[in-house]
């Protein structure tokens, strides 16, 4: 009896690992340093060269990077930080970790990024910082956000976990042209990966020094920061820090991946163009946009169904066909914790909620082939018939 062939599953995202990546990691395994060694600095310097930032601090994951950025910004109990409700939980959780209060501002319908006009309405005497999120790799309106921040004397932390390689007004995201700090993630589905990992980039030396201390238990050996010095072994802990270190193994992978980032971005863009060519004339969908003053990194490709009732049925049907879509994201203010702790409720952010009810993420990553993208679209159209 002939066995039926299994359908090849196509996930919404996955890592792209090649032989040179594997060699980079195995070379470190044969070296003297597995952690706290030279590859960490090499990766940080490579990130600075790529983005144009002065300083980079690599850490264990993107959530740790967001938390450390809030710590370095001095977020404390009583402070409010404004961010988007349409993002991963960590964009708001990092504020809560510091004892602060996340305040959400609704999104721009076209880009799904936080709306600067909505930010202005949410600013209070307690507001200390803004965390705009570059959703799906499309930069937020950073010029408008910077104007608001300067007027109100607020810090800006860019959550660019989706946006490594993106550009805004001709400048790389991460270069710090419009913010105090920029946070990246290197999770396997991101544009490059270190397995798990993250980084904070800044042009401010004071923030850089704080970030270095928070990364390693709050410890420092920097002579001018010590109250005394008993010898070359001596260290002090001026603040409570964390073990948010990244390993040399991960950073070796990061260095290797970063060399291929521009090629990865080109491949993502090619797939996005194919999706647009195949779906642009279908009136059932709203496709993601790219504003003229940005170059998106296309971390994910999210379509919206004009008829929200079709989303759930289509999602389940695609799963049965071996296509593994996702929904990015459930608005944070709808999470039970945020409703109980901060009193958020359904209906407060209508654009975010409307987006969530209609959104579905289709597969997008460099290793996809053009025929895979066509297959995804053909399957999507078939299950909707």
N, C-alpha and C positions, 0 to 999 in steps of 0.2 A: 504494500500500500504506500503510495507516495505521500510523504508528509507535506502539509501545507507550509509554505515559507512564511516566516514571521515578517511583519512589516517593520522596516527600519524606523526606529524612533528618531525624531528630530526635535531636540529641545530648544527652548527659547534662547539659551545661551550656553556657552561652554568655553573652556580654556583652549589655547592653541600652543602646544608644546612640541618642540622639534629637537633634533639631535644635539644642536649646539647648546640648547637650554640644559639638557641632561648632562652634557659634558661640563658645563659651568658649575653645576651642583656637585658632580662627582670629584671635580678638581678641588673643591673646598673640603670634601670629605677626606681627601688625602693630605690636606694641609694641617697646620698647627692650630688653626682657629675655626671653631664651629659657631661660636657666638662672641660678641663684643670685640670682633676683630676688624681687619682693614676693609672687608667687602661692604660693611655698613657705610663707612665714609665714602667709598667709591660710588655706591648707589646714590647717596645723598648728593654728591657732587654732580653726578650724571643728571639727576632731576633738576638741579639748579641750572646746569648748562642748557637743558632742553627748554625750560620754562622762562629763564631769565631772572629767577629769584636769587637773592643773595644767600639765603640760608635754608636748609632743609633738615628735618629731624624725622628719621624713619622709625616706625613703631610697629607693634604687633598686629594691628588691624585698623580699619577705618573708624570703628567706634572708639577705640582708644585715642585715635588722632583727634576726633571731635571733642572727646572729654578733656584731653590735654589742652586743646585750643581754648576751651572755656575756662579751664584752670588758669592758663596764662593770661587770659583776659580779665581775670579777677572776678568772675561770676560767683556770687555768694547769695545766701538767703536774703530775700527782699528784692533781689534784682529780677527784672523781666528781660527776656530775649525773644525777639520776634522772628518767626520762621514760617515755612510753608506747611500746610496740613497734608499736602500730597508729596510724601517722601517716605523713606524708610524710617522706622521708629527711632533710630540712633540720632537723627537730626534734632529731635526734641529731647530724647532721654539724656543726652549729654548735658543739657541745662539742668535737668532734675538731679543728676548725680552731684552737681555743685550746690544744690539747695535752692536754685533759682526756679523761676516760673516761665515755662514756654507759653508764648502768646502767638496765636496763629493769625495770619492775614491771608485772605482768599487769593486764588490764582487768577492769572490772565487766561482767558478761555483759549486763546490761539496757541500759546507756547506751553501752557501748563506750569509755567514758572510763577513765583510769587509776584503779585501785582504791586508796583511801587506806590500807587495811589492808595491801595488797601493798607500798606505799611504805615503810611502817614496817619491814617485814622486810628491806628492801634498804639501809637507812641504815647507813653505816659511819663510822669516824673520818675518812675522806677525803671524805665527802659535803659538798658546798659549796652546792648549789642544787637546786631542783626545777623541772622544766618540765612542768606539766600541760597537756594539749592538749584544747581544747574540740571534741571530735570532731563533725563534721557541723553545728557551730553550737550544740550542746547543752552548756552549761557543765558543767565537772567539779564535784565536790563541794569547792568552794573553802573552805568553813568548816572542814572536816576537814583539808584540806591546810594551811591557815594555822595551825591548832593544832599540827600536826606541825612545821611550819617554825619557829614561835616556840619550841617546846619544845627543838628541836635547834639553834636559831640559824642557820637556813638562809635563803638568798634564794629568792624565788619569782618565776619568769618565766612569765607566762601566754602560751602559744602560742594566741592567739585568731585565727589566720589564717582560720578558718572562721566566726568568731563576732561580727563587727561588727554591732551592733544587738541582740545577745542580752542578756538580763537574768538576774541571779542574786540571789534574795531582794530583788527590787525595785530593784536597782542595775544600771546599765549596765555590761557588760563593758568594761574599759578605764579605768574610773574609779579603779582601784587600791585598792578597799576591802579586797582580800584578797591583794594581791601587791605586789612592788617595781617590776615592769615588766610591761607588756602589749604583745604584738607582733601587728600586723595585716598582712595581705597584700591587695594590690589587683590581683592577676592577673585577666585577663578573666573567668574563671569565678566569681570571688568575688562577694560581695554588692554591692560597688561596684568599679569598676575605674579605674585610671589608666594602663592599658595593661600596664605592669609597675610595681611600686611596693610600698612597705611603710612602716611607721611603728612607732616605739616610744613608748609613753606611760608616764609616771611622775609621781609626786607628790614625788619626792625631787630637790632641786636639785643635789646632788652627782652623782647619776647622769645627770641632764640635761646637765650641763656636760661630763661624760666622753663622753657620746654625741655631742655636737656636735663634739668634737675628733676622735673616731674616724671620723666621717662624712667628714671632709675632710683626709685624709692625715696626721692627727695634729697638725694645725696649729692655732694659736690667736693671736689678737690681743688677747685680754682682758688689760688692763694688770696686774692682780694676779697673773696666772699667768706673766708674763714674768720672765726673769732680768735683763733690761736692756731699754731702749727707745731705738732710734736715731731714731725719728720715726714719723709716721702710716702709713708703708708697712710698718713693721716687724712681723714675725711670727716665731714660734718653733715648733719641733716637739718637744714634750716626750715624746711617745710615738709608736710606729709606728702609723699609721692607714691608712685605705683611701680610695679614691675611690668612696664609696657614695652620692654625691649624686643627687637626683632633679631633674627639670627643671621649669621653670615651665609648660611645655606640659602635662606630666602632672598637675601640681597644679591647673591650671585645670580640667582634666577631673574631677579628684577633687572640687573644690569644687562643681561642677555636679552630679556624681553623688550627693554626700552630701546635697544638698537633697532628693533623691528616695528616699533609703534607706528611710524608713519605708513609703513606697508599695511599693517593691520587696519589703520584708519581708511586707507584707500579701498581696501577690500570691503569694509563695512559700507562705505559710501556707494560702491558699485551695487551692492545688494539693495540698498535703500532706493537707488535709482530704478532698479528692476521692479521693486514693489510699487513704486509710484507709477511706472509705465503700465503695469498690469492692473492697478486698482483705481487709478485717477478718475476713470470715467464711470465708476460704479457709484451710483448715488446713495447707496446704503451706508457708505463709510465716510468718516472724516479722517483724513490722513495728516500725519505730523508735518509741521512747517519748519523751514529754516529761514530766519529773518536775514535781510540783506547785509546787516552789519556784523554777522557772526559766521563762524565756520563750526558747525556742530561736530561733536565727536561720535554721535550715533551709537551710544552705548546700548540702547534698546530701541525697538521700532514698535510704537504703540498706535493702533488704530482705534477709532471710536465708532460704535454703531449708532446711527441716527435713531434707530428704534432700539431702545435699551433692552426691551424684552428678548431681542435676538441674542444678546451677549452670552447669557448663561447656557442656552440651548446649544449655541455654536461651540462654546468652550468644551462642553461634554462630548459633542460629536467629534471634534478634532482629536480629543484624547483617544477615542475609539479607533481613529484612523492612524494613530501613531505620531501625531503632531502634538507636541507638549507646550502649549502656550502658557502664559502667566498673566497675572493682573498686578500692575504697578501703579498705585498702591491703594490699600484701604486707608482713607484719610485718618490721620492720627487722632483727631478729636472724636472719632467714633469708637475708639478703643475703650473697653471697660475701665481700665486704670485711669485714663485721662478724664473720663466722665465722672468717676467717683472722686478722684483726687482734686480736680480743678473745676468741676462743674460744667464741662463742655457738653453740648447736646446736639442732636441731629437738627439740621436746619440753619445752623449758624454760618456755614460757609457753602452757599448754594452752588457756586461754580465747581468747587472741589467735589461736592457730593454728586452733582450731575456728571462730571467727568468719570468718577469711580463707577457709576452705574453703567457706563457705556464703553469702558476701556478694556482692551485686550492686547497683550504683547505677543507679537509674532516672532518666530526664530530669526536671530541675527547674530552672526559671529563669523570671523574670517574664514574658517574652514568650510562654511557652506559653499556649495557650488550653485551656479546659476540655475541648473536644473532642479536643485533642491528648493530654491525660492519659487520657481515656477510650480513645483509640486505642491508647496504649501498653499499658494494662491489657488491652484486648481482644486485642491481639497477643500479649501475654505468656500469656494463658490459651489462646489458639489453639495456640501452639507447644508448650505443655505437654500438649495433648490426645493 
